[in-house]
Amino acid sequence: MALLFIALDDWDMGIMEYSVIKIGGKQYVVAQGDVVSVEKLSGEQKTGDKIVFSEVLLVDNGLDTTIGTPTIKGAAVKGAVVEIIRAKKIDVVKYKAKSRYLKRRGHRQPFTKVRIDSIA
């Protein structure tokens, strides 16, 4: 019965295509038009550069689902770099009581925002 309700919801909204891609050891569920924040990509990237993600683990176009073992051969997700920024600063503190030992450092994790253009 629950599957029937899901199918009816998809019927009303239209068919939604999404995929699961692997970037830097993490998996992301993406659809066309999404903006995804991923950890810093290797290589020199600039705003507006085109990127192709070839490690596609799953593709669902609303009618059928393709699952890779572990990846789908020939499948690719194309996107563009929206911006390259760093996350909010976190404080890293090392402290030992009663010994006058205190070290403070800060860290800002770099990450890239990617807009998904197409799933093929």
C-alpha positions in Angstrom: 0.0 0.0 0.0 2.8 2.4 0.8 4.4 1.9 -2.6 1.2 2.9 -4.2 1.2 6.2 -2.4 4.8 6.9 -3.5 3.9 6.1 -7.1 1.0 8.5 -7.0 3.1 11.3 -5.6 5.6 10.8 -8.4 2.8 10.9 -10.9 1.5 14.2 -9.6 5.0 15.9 -9.4 6.3 14.5 -12.6 9.2 12.1 -13.0 12.3 13.1 -10.9 15.7 11.8 -12.0 18.4 11.5 -9.4 21.7 9.7 -8.8 24.2 8.8 -6.1 27.7 9.8 -6.8 31.0 9.2 -4.9 33.3 12.2 -4.4 36.3 12.0 -2.1 35.1 8.9 -0.2 31.7 10.3 0.5 28.4 9.6 -1.3 26.0 12.4 -2.4 22.4 12.1 -3.7 22.1 14.6 -6.5 19.5 15.7 -9.0 19.7 18.1 -11.9 19.8 21.7 -10.8 21.1 20.9 -7.2 23.9 22.8 -5.6 26.1 20.4 -3.6 28.8 21.4 -1.1 31.7 18.9 -1.4 35.1 18.9 0.2 37.9 20.5 -1.8 38.4 18.8 -5.2 41.9 17.9 -6.3 43.5 20.0 -8.9 43.2 23.7 -9.8 39.5 24.6 -10.0 38.0 28.0 -10.8 34.5 29.4 -10.6 32.7 28.3 -13.8 34.9 25.3 -14.6 33.1 22.2 -15.8 33.5 19.0 -13.9 32.5 15.4 -14.8 32.0 12.9 -12.0 32.5 9.4 -13.3 32.0 7.4 -10.1 28.2 7.0 -10.3 26.8 4.4 -7.9 23.1 4.6 -8.7 20.8 6.3 -11.3 17.0 6.5 -11.0 15.0 8.2 -13.7 11.6 7.6 -12.2 10.8 4.5 -14.3 13.7 2.2 -13.6 16.7 2.1 -11.3 20.2 1.1 -12.3 22.5 0.0 -9.5 26.3 -0.3 -10.2 28.6 -3.0 -9.0 30.2 -0.9 -7.5 29.9 1.8 -10.2 27.9 2.1 -13.4 30.1 1.9 -16.5 29.6 4.7 -19.0 27.5 6.8 -16.6 28.6 10.3 -15.7 27.2 13.3 -13.8 28.2 16.7 -15.2 28.4 19.9 -13.1 30.0 23.3 -12.8 31.9 25.0 -10.0 29.7 27.7 -8.4 32.2 28.9 -5.8 35.2 27.8 -3.8 35.0 28.9 -0.2 36.1 27.9 3.3 33.9 26.8 6.1 33.4 28.7 9.4 36.5 28.7 11.6 36.7 26.1 14.4 39.0 26.3 17.4 41.3 23.5 18.2 42.5 23.6 21.8 45.0 21.4 23.6 44.9 21.8 27.3 46.5 20.0 30.3 45.3 21.0 33.7 47.8 22.1 36.4 50.8 22.2 34.1 50.3 25.6 32.4 50.0 23.9 29.0 47.6 25.5 26.5 47.7 25.6 22.7 45.2 27.1 20.5 44.8 26.8 16.7 42.1 27.5 14.2 41.0 25.5 11.2 38.9 26.4 8.2 37.9 23.5 6.0 38.0 24.3 2.3 35.0 23.1 0.2 33.6 23.6 -3.3 30.0 24.3 -4.2 29.1 22.4 -7.4 25.9 22.9 -9.5 24.7 19.7 -11.1 23.9 20.3 -14.8 23.1 16.8 -16.2 22.9 13.1 -15.3 23.9 10.8 -18.2 
